[in-house]
Amino acid sequence: MPIEIDAMEPVGEIQKMVRDAIAIAVAGRRLVVGTAVLTAILALLTLRMIEPSFTATLIVGPTAAEGLLSEGVPLSGSTINGVVPGASEKMSYYDRFLYELTSLSVANELASQPEIMRRVFEPMWNASAQAWGPDPRLVPRLRRMLSELAGRPSWSMPDGRDLARFLKSRIQVQQIGNTPLRRISYRHPDPEFARTLLSRLYTTTEHQLRSTAIKGNSRMIEEYERMTRITSDLEHKRALWSALIGHEQFAMMMNVDLPLAANLMEPAVCDALPDTPDPAMVLPIAFMAGLVLGLILVFFRAQPDTPSDFFLLR
């Protein structure tokens, strides 16, 4: 019997602590509710100060290519004489497209378009003076000040490298289900610019891959033609002619205005309403955080003033 009483004592203590906690929370309900309402109001004021953003999306998929078009671009090596060094490093044009999307080469080409650079790095563009200048916002100013104190250059005009870093941090590529389709998205306060940047990004990447493929194919044609002229073995010459015909067919196909690496399944689109920050998510979270903060304040006020009083009450 004493053992059962000893086992019930901790349960009774816990129940008493729960009842006391509920009583304290009910007694301080005005503070709890007031803190929650105040937190929600502050969140609402913050939302009104933050510029809403629109998300533009674009969906791409691999091209239904055959023959040489489906073989992709070898990163190194050649297939002459049946030797394929670095064959494991071969990438499809679609894989290359996804990689090149935020690469420095694509960024350098986009950086040559002033309308893109001026919108991406808008805080550094002085429209009245039509010139670039340091970002006047607080955090960039502090970084420049620290760089100057360390004796380092504090600012430079944005270029392709800055744009490449921006694209890597802001462009999101997501796989759609288990399909090879990819959803490319970009968020910006101006929905029209968000659509424009995604469209230019797709066009520029596709154009660079096409140009690279055409140049590489032209060099291969020249090499095969040279080898056919100096080769005397008939079987070897037939193999070279067969390979040469394939590359000439590739060259003819490049004259057709069709995507080489990625089909544009859905062009860049953007909703008419901003999607971030979402008040339907921010305000309830702020209200719940206010409730938690209010409860903490109520329990803190309910604690004894001195440690001795606390232990006497227990």
C-alpha positions as CSV (number, residue, x, y, z in Angstrom):
1,M,0.0,0.0,0.0
2,P,2.8,2.5,0.8
3,I,4.4,1.7,-2.5
4,E,1.2,2.5,-4.4
5,I,0.9,5.8,-2.5
6,D,4.6,6.6,-3.4
7,A,3.8,5.8,-7.1
8,M,0.8,8.1,-7.1
9,E,2.6,11.1,-5.6
10,P,4.5,12.1,-8.8
11,V,1.2,11.9,-10.9
12,G,-0.5,14.0,-8.3
13,E,2.3,16.6,-8.5
14,I,2.1,16.7,-12.3
15,Q,-1.7,17.2,-12.2
16,K,-1.3,20.0,-9.6
17,M,1.4,21.7,-11.8
18,V,-0.9,21.5,-14.8
19,R,-3.9,23.0,-12.9
20,D,-1.7,25.7,-11.5
21,A,-0.4,26.5,-15.0
22,I,-3.9,26.7,-16.5
23,A,-5.0,28.9,-13.6
24,I,-2.0,31.3,-14.2
25,A,-2.8,31.4,-17.9
26,V,-6.5,32.1,-17.4
27,A,-5.6,34.8,-14.8
28,G,-3.3,36.5,-17.3
29,R,-5.5,36.0,-20.4
30,R,-5.7,39.7,-21.1
31,L,-1.9,39.9,-21.4
32,V,-1.7,36.8,-23.5
33,V,-4.4,38.0,-26.0
34,G,-3.1,41.5,-26.0
35,T,0.4,40.3,-26.8
36,A,-0.9,38.1,-29.6
37,V,-3.0,40.9,-31.1
38,L,0.0,43.3,-30.9
39,T,2.3,40.8,-32.6
40,A,-0.2,40.3,-35.4
41,I,-0.6,44.1,-35.8
42,L,3.2,44.5,-36.0
43,A,3.4,41.7,-38.6
44,L,0.6,43.5,-40.6
45,L,2.5,46.8,-40.5
46,T,5.7,45.0,-41.6
47,L,3.8,43.4,-44.5
48,R,2.7,46.8,-45.7
49,M,6.3,48.0,-45.7
50,I,7.6,45.0,-47.6
51,E,7.3,45.2,-51.4
52,P,5.4,42.1,-52.6
53,S,7.0,39.8,-55.1
54,F,5.6,37.9,-58.1
55,T,6.9,34.4,-59.1
56,A,7.4,33.8,-62.8
57,T,7.7,30.1,-64.0
58,L,8.9,28.5,-67.2
59,I,8.8,24.7,-67.9
60,V,11.3,23.0,-70.2
61,G,11.8,19.4,-71.2
62,P,14.4,17.4,-73.3
63,T,14.1,17.5,-77.1
64,A,13.0,14.3,-78.8
65,A,16.3,14.2,-80.8
66,E,17.7,11.2,-82.7
67,G,21.0,10.3,-84.1
68,L,23.8,12.8,-83.4
69,L,21.4,15.2,-81.7
70,S,20.7,12.7,-79.0
71,E,24.3,11.9,-78.3
72,G,25.1,15.1,-76.5
73,V,28.3,17.1,-76.3
74,P,31.4,15.2,-75.2
75,L,33.2,17.3,-72.6
76,S,36.6,16.1,-73.9
77,G,38.0,13.7,-76.4
78,S,37.1,12.6,-79.9
79,T,35.5,9.6,-81.6
80,I,38.1,9.5,-84.4
81,N,39.5,6.0,-85.2
82,G,37.0,4.5,-82.7
83,V,38.8,5.9,-79.7
84,V,36.5,7.6,-77.2
85,P,38.6,9.1,-74.4
86,G,36.5,10.5,-71.6
87,A,33.4,8.8,-72.9
88,S,32.0,8.6,-69.3
89,E,32.1,12.4,-69.2
90,K,29.6,12.8,-72.1
91,M,26.5,14.9,-71.3
92,S,23.3,15.2,-73.1
93,Y,22.4,18.6,-74.5
94,Y,19.5,18.8,-72.0
95,D,21.9,18.2,-69.0
96,R,24.3,20.7,-70.5
97,F,21.4,23.2,-70.8
98,L,20.4,22.8,-67.1
99,Y,24.1,23.4,-66.1
100,E,24.7,26.3,-68.4
101,L,21.5,28.1,-67.3
102,T,23.3,29.9,-64.5
103,S,26.8,29.7,-65.8
104,L,29.3,32.5,-66.2
105,S,29.2,32.4,-70.0
106,V,25.4,32.8,-70.1
107,A,25.6,35.6,-67.5
108,N,28.3,37.4,-69.5
109,E,26.0,37.5,-72.6
110,L,23.1,38.7,-70.5
111,A,25.3,41.3,-68.9
112,S,25.7,42.9,-72.3
113,Q,22.0,43.8,-72.2
114,P,21.7,47.1,-70.2
115,E,18.0,46.7,-69.5
116,I,18.7,43.4,-67.7
117,M,21.6,44.7,-65.6
118,R,19.8,47.9,-64.6
119,R,16.8,46.0,-63.2
120,V,18.8,43.2,-61.5
121,F,21.1,45.7,-59.8
122,E,18.6,48.5,-59.5
123,P,19.9,49.9,-56.2
124,M,23.3,50.6,-57.8
125,W,21.8,52.3,-60.9
126,N,21.4,56.1,-60.8
127,A,18.7,56.7,-63.4
128,S,19.0,60.5,-63.2
129,A,22.8,60.5,-63.7
130,Q,22.6,57.4,-66.0
131,A,25.6,55.9,-64.2
132,W,26.5,53.1,-61.8
133,G,27.2,53.9,-58.2
134,P,27.5,52.2,-54.8
135,D,24.4,50.7,-53.2
136,P,23.1,53.3,-50.7
137,R,21.3,50.8,-48.5
138,L,22.5,50.2,-44.9
139,V,24.0,46.7,-45.1
140,P,26.0,47.4,-48.3
141,R,27.2,50.6,-46.8
142,L,28.5,48.8,-43.7
143,R,30.2,46.2,-45.9
144,R,31.9,48.9,-47.9
145,M,33.0,50.7,-44.7
146,L,34.5,47.5,-43.3
147,S,36.3,46.8,-46.6
148,E,37.8,50.3,-46.6
149,L,38.9,49.8,-43.0
150,A,40.7,46.6,-44.1
151,G,42.4,48.5,-46.9
152,R,40.5,46.6,-49.7
153,P,38.5,47.9,-52.6
154,S,35.0,48.6,-51.4
155,W,32.9,48.7,-54.7
156,S,33.0,47.8,-58.4
157,M,30.6,48.1,-61.2
158,P,28.4,45.0,-61.6
159,D,29.5,42.6,-64.3
160,G,28.9,39.1,-65.6
161,R,30.4,37.5,-62.5
162,D,28.0,39.4,-60.2
163,L,25.1,38.4,-62.5
164,A,26.2,34.8,-62.4
165,R,26.2,34.8,-58.6
166,F,22.8,36.5,-58.6
167,L,21.3,33.8,-61.0
168,K,22.7,31.0,-58.9
169,S,21.1,32.4,-55.8
170,R,17.7,33.5,-57.3
171,I,16.9,31.1,-60.1
172,Q,15.3,27.9,-58.9
173,V,15.1,24.7,-61.0
174,Q,12.8,22.0,-59.7
175,Q,12.0,18.6,-61.2
176,I,8.3,18.0,-61.9
177,G,7.4,14.7,-60.4
178,N,9.4,11.7,-61.8
179,T,9.5,13.3,-65.3
180,P,12.5,14.9,-66.9
181,L,10.6,18.2,-67.0
182,R,12.0,21.1,-65.1
183,R,10.2,24.1,-63.6
184,I,12.4,27.2,-63.7
185,S,11.2,30.0,-61.4
186,Y,12.3,33.5,-60.5
187,R,10.7,36.0,-58.1
188,H,10.7,39.8,-58.5
189,P,8.5,42.7,-57.5
190,D,7.9,43.5,-61.3
191,P,6.0,40.5,-62.9
192,E,6.9,41.7,-66.4
193,F,10.6,41.8,-65.7
194,A,10.4,38.4,-64.0
195,R,8.9,36.9,-67.2
196,T,11.4,38.8,-69.3
197,L,14.4,37.5,-67.4
198,L,13.3,33.9,-67.6
199,S,12.6,34.2,-71.4
200,R,16.0,35.8,-72.0
201,L,17.7,33.2,-69.9
202,Y,16.2,30.3,-71.9
203,T,16.9,32.0,-75.2
204,T,20.5,32.9,-74.3
205,T,21.3,29.4,-73.0
206,E,19.8,27.7,-76.0
207,H,21.7,30.0,-78.4
208,Q,25.0,29.4,-76.7
209,L,24.6,25.7,-76.8
210,R,23.6,25.8,-80.5
211,S,26.6,28.0,-81.3
212,T,29.0,25.7,-79.5
213,A,27.5,22.6,-81.2
214,I,27.8,24.2,-84.7
215,K,31.4,25.3,-84.1
216,G,32.4,21.9,-82.8
217,N,30.6,20.1,-85.6
218,S,32.4,22.3,-88.2
219,R,35.8,21.4,-86.7
220,M,34.9,17.7,-86.8
221,I,33.8,18.0,-90.5
222,E,37.2,19.7,-91.3
223,E,39.1,17.0,-89.4
224,Y,37.2,14.1,-91.1
225,E,37.7,15.7,-94.5
226,R,41.4,16.0,-93.8
227,M,41.7,12.4,-92.7
228,T,39.8,11.1,-95.8
229,R,42.4,12.9,-98.0
230,I,45.4,11.4,-96.3
231,T,44.0,7.9,-95.6
232,S,44.8,5.2,-98.2
233,D,43.0,2.3,-96.5
234,L,39.7,1.8,-98.2
235,E,37.8,0.4,-95.2
236,H,39.1,3.2,-93.0
237,K,38.1,5.7,-95.6
238,R,34.6,4.3,-95.8
239,A,34.3,4.6,-92.0
240,L,35.4,8.2,-92.2
241,W,32.9,9.0,-95.0
242,S,30.1,7.5,-92.9
243,A,31.0,9.6,-89.9
244,L,31.4,12.7,-92.2
245,I,27.9,12.2,-93.6
246,G,26.5,12.1,-90.1
247,H,28.2,15.4,-89.2
248,E,27.0,17.0,-92.4
249,Q,23.5,15.9,-91.6
250,F,23.9,17.5,-88.2
251,A,25.0,20.8,-89.9
252,M,21.9,20.8,-92.1
253,M,19.6,20.1,-89.1
254,M,21.2,23.1,-87.3
255,N,19.8,25.4,-90.1
256,V,16.3,24.5,-88.9
257,D,14.9,26.9,-86.3
258,L,14.1,24.2,-83.6
259,P,15.4,23.9,-80.0
260,L,18.6,21.9,-79.7
261,A,18.8,21.2,-76.0
262,A,15.5,22.0,-74.3
263,N,11.9,22.3,-75.6
264,L,10.0,25.2,-74.2
265,M,7.0,23.2,-72.8
266,E,5.4,26.3,-71.2
267,P,6.6,29.9,-71.8
268,A,7.3,32.2,-68.9
269,V,4.1,33.1,-67.1
270,C,3.3,35.0,-63.9
271,D,0.2,35.3,-61.7
272,A,-1.6,38.6,-61.6
273,L,-1.4,38.7,-57.8
274,P,1.8,38.6,-55.7
275,D,2.5,35.4,-53.9
276,T,5.1,36.4,-51.3
277,P,5.0,37.3,-48.5
278,D,1.7,35.6,-48.1
279,P,-0.5,37.4,-45.4
280,A,-2.6,34.2,-45.0
281,M,0.5,32.5,-43.6
282,V,2.4,35.3,-42.0
283,L,-0.5,36.7,-39.8
284,P,-1.6,33.4,-38.2
285,I,2.1,32.5,-37.5
286,A,2.6,36.0,-35.9
287,F,-0.6,35.6,-33.8
288,M,0.5,32.1,-32.6
289,A,4.0,33.5,-31.8
290,G,2.3,36.3,-29.8
291,L,0.3,33.8,-27.8
292,V,3.5,31.9,-26.9
293,L,5.2,35.2,-26.0
294,G,2.2,36.2,-23.9
295,L,2.2,32.9,-22.0
296,I,6.0,33.3,-21.3
297,L,5.4,36.8,-19.9
298,V,2.5,35.6,-17.7
299,F,4.4,32.7,-16.2
300,F,7.4,35.0,-15.7
301,R,5.3,37.5,-13.8
302,A,3.8,34.7,-11.7
303,Q,7.3,33.6,-10.4
304,P,8.1,34.5,-6.8
305,D,10.2,37.7,-6.3
306,T,13.0,36.0,-4.3
307,P,14.5,32.5,-4.5
308,S,13.7,32.0,-0.8
309,D,10.0,32.6,-1.4
310,F,10.0,30.2,-4.3
311,F,11.4,27.4,-2.2
312,L,9.1,28.1,0.7
313,L,6.1,27.9,-1.6
314,R,7.2,24.5,-2.9
